[in-house]
Amino acid sequence: MLNPKTIAVDFDGTIVENRYPKIGKPILFALETLLHLQNDGHLLILWTYRSGKELNEAVAFCMQKGINFYAVNKSYPEEIYDATQSRKIQADIFIDDRNIGGLRGWGEIYHELSSSPEKANYTYKKKKEKSSTRVLRYLKSKL
């Protein structure tokens, strides 16, 4: 694994169809993709609105499918919830059906997050071009 990531994944509407408080049908390729990401060495965090009995059911559902989460609704397993602190978790990537533009297909998600460097284009940031260089390039294109 070249660059393992911590990936926070929502449950309802992302791993399964949104049928809260029930568990919906698995979304096409969601479980397979999560298994591949897990096998590739990425740390998966279940990051969901669910709590109590409904949360336990979601975790058990995923475990039955072979998905073992590094943490559930927290940044790391040992973290203790403290109501005085932010509940925002630390992750490199968040996969959620409520992203702008909705949930991309799981095949596309896996393709982008796979361990091969040519597919993991999100890890390489382009060097920011100076605005003066952009302006000169624009002006040259108009001549």
C-alpha positions as CSV (number, residue, x, y, z in Angstrom):
1,M,0.0,0.0,0.0
2,L,1.6,3.2,-1.1
3,N,-0.5,5.8,0.8
4,P,-3.2,4.4,3.1
5,K,-6.0,6.8,3.9
6,T,-8.5,7.1,6.7
7,I,-11.9,7.0,5.0
8,A,-15.1,8.0,6.8
9,V,-18.1,6.4,5.2
10,D,-21.8,7.2,5.8
11,F,-24.3,4.3,6.1
12,D,-27.8,5.3,5.1
13,G,-27.9,6.4,1.4
14,T,-24.2,5.5,1.0
15,I,-23.6,1.9,1.8
16,V,-27.3,0.9,1.8
17,E,-30.4,2.5,0.4
18,N,-31.9,5.0,2.9
19,R,-34.6,3.2,4.8
20,Y,-33.7,4.5,8.3
21,P,-34.4,3.2,10.9
22,K,-34.5,0.0,9.0
23,I,-31.5,-1.2,6.9
24,G,-32.0,-0.8,3.2
25,K,-30.7,-2.9,0.4
26,P,-26.9,-2.6,-0.3
27,I,-26.1,0.0,-2.9
28,L,-24.5,-1.5,-6.0
29,F,-20.8,-2.3,-5.5
30,A,-20.7,-0.5,-2.1
31,L,-19.8,-3.5,0.0
32,E,-17.4,-4.9,-2.6
33,T,-15.6,-1.5,-2.9
34,L,-15.3,-1.2,0.9
35,L,-13.9,-4.7,1.1
36,H,-11.3,-3.9,-1.5
37,L,-10.4,-0.6,0.2
38,Q,-10.1,-2.4,3.5
39,N,-7.9,-5.1,1.9
40,D,-5.8,-2.4,0.3
41,G,-4.9,-1.2,3.8
42,H,-7.2,1.8,4.1
43,L,-8.7,2.5,7.6
44,L,-12.5,2.7,7.3
45,I,-14.6,4.7,9.8
46,L,-18.3,4.3,9.9
47,W,-19.5,7.9,10.2
48,T,-23.3,8.0,10.6
49,Y,-26.2,9.7,12.2
50,R,-27.3,6.4,13.7
51,S,-26.8,5.7,17.4
52,G,-27.9,3.1,19.9
53,K,-29.7,0.0,18.6
54,E,-29.8,1.3,15.0
55,L,-26.0,1.9,15.0
56,N,-25.4,-1.5,16.4
57,E,-27.5,-3.1,13.7
58,A,-25.6,-1.2,11.0
59,V,-22.2,-2.3,12.4
60,A,-23.4,-5.9,12.7
61,F,-24.7,-5.8,9.1
62,C,-21.4,-4.6,7.8
63,M,-19.4,-7.1,9.9
64,Q,-21.6,-9.9,8.4
65,K,-20.4,-8.7,5.0
66,G,-16.8,-8.8,6.1
67,I,-16.3,-5.1,6.7
68,N,-14.6,-4.3,9.9
69,F,-14.4,-0.6,10.8
70,Y,-11.4,0.9,12.4
71,A,-13.7,3.2,14.4
72,V,-17.4,4.1,14.6
73,N,-18.5,7.7,14.8
74,K,-15.1,8.7,16.2
75,S,-11.6,9.4,14.9
76,Y,-9.9,6.4,16.5
77,P,-11.1,3.4,18.6
78,E,-10.0,4.7,21.9
79,E,-11.5,8.1,21.6
80,I,-14.1,8.9,24.3
81,Y,-17.0,11.1,23.4
82,D,-17.0,14.4,25.2
83,A,-20.0,16.7,24.7
84,T,-17.8,19.7,25.2
85,Q,-15.7,19.0,22.1
86,S,-16.5,19.0,18.4
87,R,-17.9,15.7,17.1
88,K,-16.2,16.3,13.8
89,I,-13.9,13.3,13.1
90,Q,-10.4,13.3,11.5
91,A,-10.4,11.5,8.2
92,D,-8.6,12.0,4.8
93,I,-11.7,11.3,2.8
94,F,-15.4,11.4,3.5
95,I,-17.8,9.3,1.4
96,D,-21.4,10.5,1.8
97,D,-24.6,10.6,-0.3
98,R,-25.1,14.2,0.8
99,N,-21.9,15.5,-0.9
100,I,-22.4,18.3,-3.4
101,G,-23.4,16.4,-6.5
102,G,-24.5,13.4,-4.5
103,L,-22.8,10.0,-4.2
104,R,-20.6,9.1,-7.1
105,G,-20.7,5.5,-8.3
106,W,-18.8,3.1,-6.1
107,G,-16.8,1.8,-9.1
108,E,-15.6,5.4,-9.7
109,I,-14.8,5.8,-6.0
110,Y,-12.7,2.7,-5.9
111,H,-10.9,3.6,-9.1
112,E,-9.9,6.9,-7.6
113,L,-8.8,5.5,-4.2
114,S,-7.1,2.3,-5.5
115,S,-3.5,1.7,-4.5
116,S,-2.1,2.2,-7.9
117,P,-0.3,5.6,-8.2
118,E,-1.7,6.4,-11.7
119,K,-5.2,6.1,-10.4
120,A,-4.7,7.9,-7.1
121,N,-4.6,11.3,-8.8
122,Y,-6.2,13.0,-5.8
123,T,-3.0,12.6,-3.8
124,Y,-1.0,14.9,-6.1
125,K,-1.7,18.6,-5.9
126,K,-0.8,20.8,-8.9
127,K,1.6,23.5,-8.1
128,K,-0.4,26.7,-7.8
129,E,0.3,29.0,-10.7
130,K,0.9,32.7,-10.0
131,S,-2.0,34.9,-11.1
132,S,0.4,37.0,-13.1
133,T,1.5,33.9,-15.1
134,R,-2.2,33.0,-15.7
135,V,-2.9,36.5,-17.0
136,L,0.1,36.5,-19.3
137,R,-0.9,33.1,-20.7
138,Y,-4.5,34.3,-21.2
139,L,-3.3,37.5,-23.0
140,K,-1.0,35.5,-25.3
141,S,-3.8,33.2,-26.2
142,K,-5.8,36.2,-27.4
143,L,-3.1,37.6,-29.6
